Every structure is written in C-alpha cells, then in structure tokens.
Amino acid sequence: MSILCGCCPLLECVYCLGCARWAYKRCLYTAGHDSKDWGLATTDEFEPVPRFCRYILAVYEDDIRNPLWEPPEGYGINPDWLLLKKTYEDTQGRAPAYILYLDHDHKDVVVAIRGLNLAKESDYAMLLDNKLGERKFDGGYVHNGLLKSAGWVLDEECKVLKELVVKYPSYTLTFAGHSLGSGVATMLALLVVRHSDRLGNIDRKRVRCFAIAPARCMSLNLAVRYADVINSVVLQDDFLPRTATPLEDIFKSLFCLPCLLCIRCMKDTCVPEQKMLKDPRRLYAPGRMYHIVERKPCRLGRFPPVVKTAVPVDGRFEHIVLSCNATSDHAIIWIEREAQRALNLMLEKEKTMEIPEKQRMERQESLAREHNLEYRAALRRAVTLDVPHADSMSSEYGTFDKAQEDETEEEEEETEEEEGETESIASMVGESSSSSLRPSNKRRRHRGVSWDELIERLFERDESGNLTFEKSDLRH
C-alpha cells in the first residue's frame, strides 16, 4: 500500500511535466515553422487555386444564375457551361453535393465538391466509416468512407466524363474540393489515375486534383507518390491538415474530449516523429503542399500573404498550432480571399519586373523540371527514412519519367562510346592531349560537347585552311 501511495505522486509529476513540455512546445510553435524551408510558389502554378475556390463556393448556390453569396470577383462560371449539379437529395447521402463544369476558357473539365455540411448526418457517417488500416489501396492505406464516396461519384459520372475527355483531348480533368470534399476529390483522382481505362485511357498528365483545406486521407507513400497529380492548399493555422488523430475518433469523443486531449498530449510528447513515419496505416495530407502564410509570430494583424510549396516527407503538418485562427483558416471564404490576395501580389511583382514572354515560357519549362527533381528527392527521402512501401515507388506511377530515364541511359552510353573514341585519338596525339581531354570528358556529361568543338581543340587550321595537329600536342 505504501508503494502505491509513493508511486501515484510520482506518476502525477511525470504526467504534469509531460503536459508542461507539450504546452511549452505548442505555444512556441507557429505555422511558419511548417514551411520555413520551402520554396516560393510561382504565379503559373498557383493561378488556378483562387478560381477553383470560387467554383467550390458556387456549389453552395441553389441557382447559379441568381446567386445569393457571390464573392466580389464573382464565381467566374458561365451558367451555360454548367453541365450538371448534384444535391444531397440526388446523391442520397452517398457523396457531398457537387457540380460538373466545362471550362472552355481554361480548357478544363472540372468536378467541384463542397465541404462538410454540419446539418447532414450522412457526412458524419462518411467520416466515421473508417478504422486505422482498414482500407488498402495501391500499396498504401486510404480513408475507407471517402474512397467509397469517390467510387460512387465515379460510377455515376463515368459515362459523361469519358465523353468529355474523348471529345476534348486537349482539356485537363480537374477534381477540386474543400474539407470533406477535398478527401472525396483526392480519392477520385486516385481512382481515375489507377483505372484510367474507365475514362478512355486518359493520360496521367491530364488529371489534376486541388484539395483545399485537405483532410488526412492517405498514407505517406501514396501522398508522395501522387504529388504530381494532387495539390493541397493550406491557409496558415488550419487545424484539419494537422489533425493526426483519426477524424472518426474526434467525433466519437465529443463527450470525452478532455480524455482525448490528454492522450494526444502524452503521445506528442513521448512518441518521436521518426517512429510515427514508420506506421504504414497513419494518414497524411495528400500530394504537393501549398502553404499560404499571412501572419507572423508575436505580431498583430495580417501581412501580405506569401505562398510556399514543397513535396515534404517528414514535417508534413504534423503539429497542431495553438491559434485562435485555427478554425477560421479552415473556411473556404477566407482561403479564397487570401489566395486571391497572394495571386494579385505575384502578378504585380511580375508586372513590375516586365518579364518577356519568351523567358516566361522558359520558366514554365524549367518549373516542370524542378518539380520532377523535387518528386525524386522526396522519394529518396522517403526511402532514407524507412517509410513503409517507399521502395515500391517506381516510375510506373508517374513520379519518375520513364522516357527521360531511357533518354538519360542512351546519352550515357553514347558518352561512353565517344569517350572511348576520344581516348584512341588522344593516344595518337600524345599524353599531353590525353591529359587535356580528360577534364573535357567529365564536363561533357553535364553539357554535351559536339565533335566540332572536340576537333577545334585537337587541331588547328593552316593558312590554306587544312586541319593539322596542334604543335603543343605533337611528340618531339
């Protein structure tokens, strides 16, 4: 009995110290820490975000021709191009309300899905329809309820979508959603990419997804693997992408929320992040991340928003930020407003710099290469951290460009053959020429030296125009 009496105060002290450490870390932790090492997003890649936010807002309207909640910029929707709208009565609770819009201005077929409806039990049932590690998909784990909802939407609209992507081969197919709808949109993108034959073997490069205020709905290996398709947008302190606790546990624990917070407190304090990364069932925010940062620690008011982007592996919004804006930053209205502000600042900066059209096109091409390199780096990072199933992330999923790999191998083979011929020429010319050629061979791997340049180095022209060996390279 005396031992128990002595242990209880000790356990209480340990628990209090753990809670104090957790609170200290959380109070000092701000949203800027998540993306402090990320690069800045460009205008071209971020331009669609405010537009898709407005498309999602349009789903809330009963009559798009007579809108009641239209933002200052308008929805940007031509009512004649709105092909269909499905309400909760049409979906019978199997999916949130959504629209199908044919955007001829931007050559895009858009499926926009609204967020969680607090008045609909079916939305809560969808979130609760999941258990840790219940649903496997493509070598990883996904949220079961969201995947079932996406499957229902695809079955319903498969015929229409197939006709559109075949009729307009130059158009992209975009799934956009907010909150709960972001999870359904993400699962739709996975299904279409994985089963492209259902939409006429649509090319992976034509499929896009924009998850606004995304839910954590897929395992880490899938989140990184599909980063070339899925883009997640997070505003500052938004709580949902940071909520590692399964959503179904949150809703089940409404009457015992203090208990959940205590458990979460101890888990964040005692369990290292490296161990969390090795749990294959743990769900994460999907794809490439865009973080809109507009507030600074210990500063009042809002600052000009800055958009940062990356394909992170570790540090993928793993910590909840103690902020009074954690819930307001989740609202689609605020996200649309701040995303538009950020885009306007980017456009003003470009206008001030007066970037020529040719350089703008070159920048777009280099941006695609940079993203490809970033995907590769993220996959290597995942393997380094021993993320489960990370070694299965091969080029068949589109993260590695097979054609580019084949071209690289062919170039290396040609380079080796050229080096062999160069060495034979060098042996004829002499040791001095051989030593001068070796550095050039190394450089050729980086910037392809032509045979004309090589001949100019080895030979010189006499007065009659004939090629002769350079005197410095001849043996005496």
Disulfide bonds with the S-S distance in Angstrom:
none
